[in-house]
Structure formats: structure tokens, C-alpha cells
Amino acid sequence: MQRSVEEREGYGFMTREGVKAVRLHPQDSVLVAITALDKGEEIPGQGLVCRDAIPAGHKVAALPMREGEPVYKYGQIIGAATRPIAPGEHVHTRNLRMLDFERDRPPGSAAVPTQFVEESVRAGFEGILRPDGRVGTRNYIGVLCTVACAAPVVHKIADAFNHEGALTQFPNVDGVVGLTHSTGCGMALEGDGMAYLQRSRAGFARHPNFGWVLMVGLGCEVNQADSLVREHGLDEMVSLVHIHELGGTEAAVARGVGMIRERLPEVDAVKRRTVPATHLILGLECGGSDAYSGITANPALGAAVDLLVRHGGTAILS
């Protein structure tokens, strides 16, 4: 039977109606309200009674604090009390200020060596082995553009295949994805901006989740498709459509759709095979922190990443 929060960690305080507040670290001087708490409402487990109404996600004092005393959350100092704070009070900007203090340990000092799982028993998955040795988890056709002006054509081409039944005959193709951007012209031919743009476009083109890529260019842009393909060695994995050469949007869309239809049988012919988890690269993006992200998403994703890395995989946090 699953244990209660108190039995698992000793940090949560529950009623039969559910969790009311949690202490995120044994050293914390505040609790986090999981639901809105009324003035006078009791928080079971510590004999706390709310002296104020506590909005959901906000802090409630778990201990008495003196003026100037550091306030702890997540086991870290988050500020100092601007006046004496009694247990059960709402801890917020009205009684909490920033605090400059000397850190007692350098970043990463709590890091420990990873205990890798033996290779013979590591997890695996059914992946798609690409010619360059990398492994995909999906099998898409990508439609990219060199310049923002070509974005409408990219979306029209991709949309031609993104409706029910469009790929029924090709069960191993996961879809057609259009990836656009907002630059590519009105910029210097050389420099960091162009290098970043071309490098990112080439990175998408080489992504192991793409079985084939179509690149759409306008014709007069600074970021020329032929140069991009040549400079980054994309000849074997990318085909080109030039809008100006074809006479406009409608002709370019028709050509792009036709080229994809021709390639679908080839892309569909891939076979999945069991490969080790070492081929997995997990990307994580901070979506904007709120009161709960450090309680829910961050620990859950952290645990998942730890597990993946122990099995030889990789994670990137941007």
C-alpha cells in the first residue's frame, strides 16, 4: 500500500481531504500552501494555525523568526525577515527582503559520481538507425526554409499531409513537419548572425528524427539555400525548392508536395530495431518557474534524467 507523505518524507502535512502544505526541506522555516488556506485554518502535523489567509503556492511560517533572521525554503536562504514573524503567518514581500550573504559552499560541491548501470543490463528502445550512426525515435519528413519570406510555402506544403488519412499508406512515417524562422534576409552575409542561422538550420536537417528534408528558399535572400547545403555538407540529405525559379507560391507548393509524395515510399521503408538508451538525448526547456515547478516538474524531470543518464543517455537543459 502506498505510504502517506508523512511516512515517505516527513515533510508533508495531510488531512483526509488531502495535502494542505508541504515542507520542501528539513531545514526550511516556511511551508508551501498546496491549496488556499483560510485564516484560522489548522495545518495538521505541526499544530500550526494560519494567522492570515494564505493563497495557494504561497509561504506560511513554520517557525518563529526574528527580524533580520534568514528565511529558508528548499534548504536555501531566500531572504531575511523584515520584522518578527510568528508561526502561521503569511511570509511574503511585506515581511521578507532580499539578503546578501556569503555562500558557504561552491556551486556543484554536492555533486556525486554517477552510478552507471552495467552495459549488459541497460535499458533499450525501438529506434531508427540513420546512415550516420545516430538513432531516431520518430520518422518525420522535415520542411525547412532559408528565409522568413518562404515560411508560407513551407506551411502549405506541410499542411498538405497533416490531415486524417494523408499518410495511411505509409504507417512508418510519423508526419510532415514544417519548421520556419523569422530571419534569413536583411542581414550581413558573414558574422555571428549568419553562422548561428545556418548552423541551426543544418542541425535541424541532420536531426535523426527526420528521414528526409526539403529546404525551401525564395531566391533573393542573403541566406542562400545552395550555399547553406554546400557549406554544411547537406547534399545527400536535403532537396531544394526555389520559389522564384518556379514562378511563385502555388508552383513551389505543388513542386514541394510532389517531391514529398515521391519520397514517401523510401522514408516509409525504415525498420525499427532495439538499440541501447545511450542513443537517447533528452532536451529540457525551462518554461517559466512558478510556485509549484520546484515541487512537481523539476524533481520529476530530475529523477527521470538521473535514470536516463545512469543508463548511458544524455540530457540538455536550455
Number of C-alpha atoms within 10 A of each C-alpha: 3 6 8 13 15 13 10 10 13 15 18 21 19 17 11 5 6 11 17 20 26 22 23 21 17 13 14 19 23 27 29 25 23 20 15 14 21 14 15 13 15 17 21 15 14 9 10 18 19 21 18 16 16 24 16 16 16 20 24 31 24 24 17 14 19 15 13 15 18 21 25 20 20 17 14 12 19 16 20 20 23 18 14 12 21 17 19 27 23 25 23 14 11 10 16 20 16 14 15 10 9 6 8 6 8 7 8 7 7 7 7 7 5 9 11 14 15 11 12 7 9 15 18 15 15 16 23 22 20 16 8 8 10 15 24 21 16 18 22 22 24 24 29 28 29 28 25 17 22 25 22 14 26 27 19 19 25 23 15 14 17 14 10 7 9 12 18 9 11 16 10 19 22 16 20 23 20 22 16 20 15 12 18 23 17 10 13 12 15 10 9 10 14 18 14 11 18 22 15 12 21 19 12 17 24 19 17 23 22 25 26 24 26 23 25 27 29 26 19 13 19 19 26 19 23 16 12 20 21 10 13 13 12 16 13 9 14 18 18 19 20 23 22 14 12 15 10 13 18 13 16 25 23 15 17 26 18 12 15 22 13 11 14 18 14 13 19 18 13 15 11 17 13 12 16 20 22 19 19 22 17 14 11 12 8 9 8 6 10 9 14 15 14 13 14 10 12 14 12 13 12 12 12 14 20 18 15 22 21 19 22 20 18 17 16 10 8 8
